[in-house]
Amino acid sequence: MKCIRTKVIGSGHYLPAKVLTNDDLSKMVDTNDEWISTRTGIRSRHIVAEGELTSDIALKALEMAMKNANISKDDLDIIIVATLTPDNTTPTVAARIAGKLGVKSGTPAFDLGAACSGFVYAMTMADNMIRLGQVKTAAVIGVETLSNIVNWEDRNTCVLFGDGAGAVIVQASEGEGTSKDQGVLATRIYADGTQYDNLGTDGGIATTRTAGYVHMNGKEVFKFAVGAMSEASHAVLNDAGVTTADIDWLLPHQANIRIISSVGQKLEVPEEKVIVTVDHHGNTSAASIPLAISESIANGKIKSGDLVLIPAMGAGFTWGGMLIRF
């Protein structure tokens, strides 16, 4: 049975020039490379320069994605940005990108806040709108400048996070309605607000009138993340009528190596099929998945026809999964 699929036709990414290594961090707080790398798998992360905005790095990732998709600004029907670190409280990063890019007037553009699950949420929105026939071509971006909300004196959190942007261009494509189709085969998104206080920032507009700093209950986040990401993975696999044996790659949100490895083990995915970029990106929240997608396509790891399972979990708690054939 013929159906409309949301096909990824181009990807792009951007990492700020400044690299902050674990050795650099050891000069700032009481830590060292061995302590960080063994517990998180992170060895370095990128940090925005003074005056470098979230919208600046998002636009660079989008421009790369558009070039790789061979489309122009006039082809875009919508821009969706997943972020928790916008330039301003309002307007949105998506609106600023639309203005800088010069897309046609009337093109919808909005931000979506679901923390580390943001890109999965945003892709779900784009997929639904494409399948409903509301748009044909969408830009979906995940971007963060987390260095702006990290307490650089807190060694438990400052070692984890980095800045970066990733983008994909997705477009309506006709499929056969089977798991062999290229494009998004299934998505699932979830939330549990009772976990609100376990991961987030200690500030906000209505509370402290500041952005605040990231805080986290590490044990609770780890425990919940592994179970939630695994369950979301099974849900989308079941929706698409495939099993973990059918996937070519598991690409989880890049939080830390322990969560990534535990999810892979729980799903019984061989280590060689798990994509890991956290070692040189750190946790870039909503940017981590599109960054890893674009980088993996650019270096030839993800190839046309590959089936990729993508679970994520973040503050809220929010979580979800998607299954894409590239």
Secondary structure as UniProt FT lines:
FT   STRAND          3..14
FT   STRAND          18..21
FT   HELIX           22..26
FT   TURN            27..28
FT   HELIX           33..40
FT   STRAND          44..47
FT   TURN            50..51
FT   HELIX           54..69
FT   HELIX           73..75
FT   STRAND          78..82
FT   HELIX           93..101
FT   TURN            105..106
FT   STRAND          109..112
FT   HELIX           115..117
FT   HELIX           118..131
FT   TURN            132..133
FT   STRAND          137..145
FT   HELIX           146..149
FT   TURN            152..153
FT   HELIX           155..158
FT   TURN            159..160
FT   STRAND          163..175
FT   TURN            179..180
FT   STRAND          183..191
FT   HELIX           193..198
FT   STRAND          199..201
FT   TURN            205..208
FT   STRAND          214..216
FT   HELIX           218..240
FT   HELIX           244..246
FT   STRAND          249..250
FT   HELIX           257..266
FT   TURN            267..268
FT   HELIX           271..273
FT   HELIX           278..281
FT   HELIX           285..287
FT   HELIX           288..298
FT   TURN            299..300
FT   TURN            304..305
FT   STRAND          307..314
FT   TURN            315..317
FT   STRAND          318..325
//
